[in-house]
């Protein structure tokens, strides 16, 4: 068995597509009318479709999972994030773990948790 995709729920699929392209360089692979597959296996699902499918409330900023990305130049990434998407809702500002990895955590436009770190 193979994991194929990670799906996140978003309110405005076009804004989210732009967000993930602007910050992470993810491009559209397939648009299934409310369900967009981006490169690297990230799927954006329109909130209304997901809510109808599940029959349950969507809870932003639930902090139950995160998307993790790596970059060599984390300071440049943070500058780009703050320039393109102010005000950023940080979970934690740039910090250094005891093992030396630098990370920052923030929410995307819909309250999905994202971590960006330097390679370990």
GROMACS elastic network, one bead per residue, 0.5 to 0.9 nm:
[ bonds ]
;  ai    aj funct       b0    kb
    3     6     6  0.82756   500
    4    41     6  0.64604   500
    5    37     6  0.83084   500
    5    40     6  0.81347   500
    5    42     6  0.57923   500
    5    43     6  0.65340   500
    6    41     6  0.62209   500
    6    42     6  0.51435   500
    6    43     6  0.59014   500
    6    44     6  0.86983   500
    6    67     6  0.88396   500
    7    37     6  0.86954   500
    7    41     6  0.84325   500
    7    42     6  0.60379   500
    7    44     6  0.58998   500
    7    45     6  0.66891   500
    8    42     6  0.76825   500
    8    43     6  0.62571   500
    8    44     6  0.53667   500
    8    45     6  0.60538   500
    8    46     6  0.87715   500
    8   112     6  0.73999   500
    9    13     6  0.87458   500
    9    43     6  0.85234   500
    9    44     6  0.60243   500
    9    46     6  0.59765   500
    9    47     6  0.53731   500
    9    50     6  0.71007   500
    9    58     6  0.80699   500
    9    60     6  0.89285   500
    9   110     6  0.77099   500
    9   112     6  0.81077   500
   10    13     6  0.59429   500
   10    15     6  0.89874   500
   10    16     6  0.68848   500
   10    44     6  0.64503   500
   10    45     6  0.60040   500
   10    46     6  0.53686   500
   10    47     6  0.53007   500
   10    48     6  0.88879   500
   10   109     6  0.79106   500
   10   110     6  0.56815   500
   10   111     6  0.86769   500
   10   112     6  0.85261   500
   11    15     6  0.86518   500
   11    16     6  0.81868   500
   11    45     6  0.84821   500
   11    46     6  0.59816   500
   11    47     6  0.52296   500
   11    48     6  0.77052   500
   11   109     6  0.84790   500
   11   110     6  0.65901   500
   12    15     6  0.54777   500
   12    16     6  0.62411   500
   12    17     6  0.86711   500
   12    46     6  0.69258   500
   12    47     6  0.80497   500
   12   109     6  0.88247   500
   12   110     6  0.85332   500
   13    16     6  0.50577   500
   13    17     6  0.60296   500
   13    18     6  0.86454   500
   13    34     6  0.70939   500
   13    35     6  0.81320   500
   13    36     6  0.78201   500
   13    44     6  0.66029   500
   13    45     6  0.71484   500
   13    46     6  0.59677   500
   13    47     6  0.86225   500
   14    17     6  0.50335   500
   14    18     6  0.63085   500
   14    19     6  0.86378   500
   15    18     6  0.51540   500
   15    19     6  0.61661   500
   15    20     6  0.88050   500
   15   109     6  0.81976   500
   16    20     6  0.62091   500
   16    21     6  0.84236   500
   16    44     6  0.76043   500
   16   108     6  0.81756   500
   16   109     6  0.69164   500
   16   110     6  0.82595   500
   17    20     6  0.54138   500
   17    21     6  0.61342   500
   17    22     6  0.85357   500
   17    26     6  0.81028   500
   17    27     6  0.79157   500
   17    28     6  0.76666   500
   17    36     6  0.81213   500
   17    38     6  0.80445   500
   17    44     6  0.76099   500
   18    21     6  0.50278   500
   18    22     6  0.58342   500
   18    23     6  0.84721   500
   18    26     6  0.88471   500
   18    27     6  0.89306   500
   19    22     6  0.51984   500
   19    23     6  0.61314   500
   19    24     6  0.80986   500
   19    84     6  0.87744   500
   19    85     6  0.82886   500
   19   108     6  0.79785   500
   19   109     6  0.78921   500
   20    23     6  0.54346   500
   20    24     6  0.54129   500
   20    25     6  0.65806   500
   20    26     6  0.57363   500
   20    27     6  0.80577   500
   20    38     6  0.87162   500
   20   108     6  0.88490   500
   21    24     6  0.54935   500
   21    27     6  0.59259   500
   21    28     6  0.85512   500
   21    38     6  0.88932   500
   22    25     6  0.59208   500
   22    26     6  0.78811   500
   22    80     6  0.88880   500
   22    81     6  0.88227   500
   22    84     6  0.79974   500
   23    26     6  0.81513   500
   23    77     6  0.77365   500
   23    80     6  0.73459   500
   23    81     6  0.66966   500
   23    84     6  0.83589   500
   24    69     6  0.82029   500
   25    39     6  0.86062   500
   26    38     6  0.59266   500
   26    39     6  0.52749   500
   26    40     6  0.70867   500
   26    42     6  0.83913   500
   27    37     6  0.85542   500
   27    38     6  0.52998   500
   27    39     6  0.53975   500
   27    40     6  0.87441   500
   28    31     6  0.72570   500
   28    36     6  0.69862   500
   28    37     6  0.61498   500
   28    39     6  0.63987   500
   29    36     6  0.75240   500
   29    37     6  0.54493   500
   29    38     6  0.51464   500
   29    39     6  0.61080   500
   30    35     6  0.82671   500
   30    36     6  0.57417   500
   30    37     6  0.51221   500
   30    38     6  0.70565   500
   31    34     6  0.73282   500
   31    35     6  0.61248   500
   31    37     6  0.65093   500
   31    38     6  0.88414   500
   32    36     6  0.59812   500
   32    37     6  0.81649   500
   33    36     6  0.73875   500
   33    46     6  0.88019   500
   34    44     6  0.78640   500
   34    45     6  0.59254   500
   34    46     6  0.50249   500
   34    47     6  0.86027   500
   34    48     6  0.88066   500
   34    49     6  0.71373   500
   35    43     6  0.68375   500
   35    44     6  0.56884   500
   35    46     6  0.63209   500
   35    49     6  0.86549   500
   36    42     6  0.83601   500
   36    43     6  0.55177   500
   36    44     6  0.50872   500
   36    45     6  0.65846   500
   36    46     6  0.86686   500
   37    40     6  0.88913   500
   37    41     6  0.66843   500
   37    42     6  0.60083   500
   37    44     6  0.64681   500
   37    45     6  0.88107   500
   38    41     6  0.59357   500
   38    42     6  0.52121   500
   38    43     6  0.59390   500
   38    44     6  0.77330   500
   39    42     6  0.65078   500
   39    43     6  0.87380   500
   45    48     6  0.86243   500
   45    49     6  0.72808   500
   45    50     6  0.66598   500
   46    49     6  0.55149   500
   46    50     6  0.63520   500
   46    51     6  0.86835   500
   47    50     6  0.51017   500
   47    51     6  0.59302   500
   47    52     6  0.84978   500
   47    58     6  0.75190   500
   48    51     6  0.51271   500
   48    52     6  0.61267   500
   48    53     6  0.85269   500
   49    52     6  0.52077   500
   49    53     6  0.61161   500
   49    54     6  0.86674   500
   50    53     6  0.50177   500
   50    54     6  0.60942   500
   50    55     6  0.81158   500
   50    56     6  0.87088   500
   50    58     6  0.83611   500
   51    54     6  0.52512   500
   51    55     6  0.54028   500
   51    56     6  0.57964   500
   51    57     6  0.64628   500
   51    58     6  0.66881   500
   52    55     6  0.51741   500
   52    56     6  0.77095   500
   53    56     6  0.83488   500
   54    57     6  0.83182   500
   59    62     6  0.59791   500
   59   111     6  0.85085   500
   60    63     6  0.82850   500
   60   110     6  0.63518   500
   60   112     6  0.66299   500
   61    64     6  0.82844   500
   61   107     6  0.73518   500
   61   110     6  0.78379   500
   61   112     6  0.59827   500
   61   113     6  0.68778   500
   62    65     6  0.80580   500
   62   111     6  0.77598   500
   62   112     6  0.79248   500
   62   113     6  0.84170   500
   63    66     6  0.72635   500
   63   111     6  0.86224   500
   63   112     6  0.76703   500
   63   113     6  0.64170   500
   64   113     6  0.84426   500
   65   112     6  0.80549   500
   65   113     6  0.67969   500
   65   114     6  0.87088   500
   66   112     6  0.68576   500
   66   114     6  0.51985   500
   66   115     6  0.66896   500
   67   112     6  0.78883   500
   67   113     6  0.63789   500
   67   115     6  0.61496   500
   67   116     6  0.83979   500
   68   113     6  0.88112   500
   68   114     6  0.59585   500
   68   116     6  0.58389   500
   68   117     6  0.76731   500
   69   114     6  0.77831   500
   69   115     6  0.62937   500
   69   117     6  0.64238   500
   69   118     6  0.85537   500
   70    74     6  0.82812   500
   70   103     6  0.88996   500
   70   115     6  0.83940   500
   70   116     6  0.54425   500
   70   118     6  0.53428   500
   70   119     6  0.58761   500
   71    74     6  0.58491   500
   71    77     6  0.77348   500
   71   116     6  0.70832   500
   71   117     6  0.62363   500
   71   118     6  0.52183   500
   71   119     6  0.66956   500
   72   117     6  0.82225   500
   72   118     6  0.55095   500
   72   119     6  0.67326   500
   73    76     6  0.55367   500
   73    77     6  0.64768   500
   73    78     6  0.89794   500
   73   118     6  0.73582   500
   74    78     6  0.62201   500
   74    79     6  0.86474   500
   74    94     6  0.85282   500
   74   102     6  0.76484   500
   74   103     6  0.77559   500
   74   104     6  0.83748   500
   74   116     6  0.75300   500
   74   117     6  0.68493   500
   74   118     6  0.65248   500
   75    78     6  0.51507   500
   75    79     6  0.62810   500
   75    80     6  0.86969   500
   75    94     6  0.84128   500
   76    79     6  0.50721   500
   76    80     6  0.62469   500
   76    81     6  0.86187   500
   77    80     6  0.51056   500
   77    81     6  0.61148   500
   77    82     6  0.86624   500
   77   116     6  0.86467   500
   78    82     6  0.61041   500
   78    83     6  0.84389   500
   78    94     6  0.84502   500
   78   104     6  0.82898   500
   79    82     6  0.52853   500
   79    83     6  0.60606   500
   79    84     6  0.85817   500
   80    83     6  0.50719   500
   80    84     6  0.59902   500
   80    85     6  0.81683   500
   81    84     6  0.53983   500
   81    85     6  0.56180   500
   81    86     6  0.75057   500
   81    88     6  0.75110   500
   82    85     6  0.53815   500
   82    86     6  0.51611   500
   82    87     6  0.69107   500
   82    88     6  0.64186   500
   83    86     6  0.63769   500
   83    87     6  0.89982   500
   85    88     6  0.61087   500
   85   109     6  0.88818   500
   86    89     6  0.84743   500
   88   106     6  0.70176   500
   88   107     6  0.74457   500
   88   108     6  0.82216   500
   88   109     6  0.89027   500
   89    92     6  0.89876   500
   89   105     6  0.88761   500
   89   106     6  0.56094   500
   89   107     6  0.57393   500
   89   108     6  0.79985   500
   89   109     6  0.89950   500
   89   111     6  0.87526   500
   90    93     6  0.61888   500
   90   104     6  0.78626   500
   90   105     6  0.59630   500
   90   107     6  0.65107   500
   91   104     6  0.78343   500
   91   105     6  0.51825   500
   91   107     6  0.72793   500
   91   113     6  0.82712   500
   92    95     6  0.74533   500
   92   103     6  0.84998   500
   92   104     6  0.58750   500
   92   105     6  0.52417   500
   92   106     6  0.68470   500
   93   103     6  0.80013   500
   93   104     6  0.53685   500
   93   105     6  0.67443   500
   93   106     6  0.81394   500
   94   102     6  0.67183   500
   94   103     6  0.55825   500
   94   105     6  0.77897   500
   95   101     6  0.83309   500
   95   102     6  0.55571   500
   95   103     6  0.55672   500
   95   104     6  0.64582   500
   96    99     6  0.79209   500
   96   100     6  0.58246   500
   96   101     6  0.55474   500
   96   103     6  0.63647   500
   96   104     6  0.89320   500
   97   100     6  0.53089   500
   97   101     6  0.53736   500
   97   102     6  0.63408   500
   97   103     6  0.76741   500
   98   101     6  0.75318   500
   99   120     6  0.84297   500
  100   120     6  0.79401   500
  101   117     6  0.67545   500
  101   118     6  0.58116   500
  101   119     6  0.70421   500
  101   120     6  0.60187   500
  102   116     6  0.84242   500
  102   117     6  0.54978   500
  102   118     6  0.55297   500
  102   119     6  0.85222   500
  103   115     6  0.67375   500
  103   116     6  0.55671   500
  103   118     6  0.65900   500
  104   114     6  0.82963   500
  104   115     6  0.57173   500
  104   116     6  0.54973   500
  104   117     6  0.65051   500
  105   113     6  0.70439   500
  105   114     6  0.55763   500
  105   116     6  0.65014   500
  105   117     6  0.87385   500
  106   111     6  0.85331   500
  106   112     6  0.83175   500
  106   113     6  0.58973   500
  106   114     6  0.54480   500
  106   115     6  0.66578   500
  106   116     6  0.87116   500
  107   110     6  0.72022   500
  107   112     6  0.52752   500
  107   114     6  0.58244   500
  107   115     6  0.87351   500
  108   111     6  0.53832   500
  108   112     6  0.53370   500
  108   113     6  0.65209   500
  108   114     6  0.68655   500
  109   112     6  0.74832   500
  110   113     6  0.89582   500
  117   120     6  0.83704   500
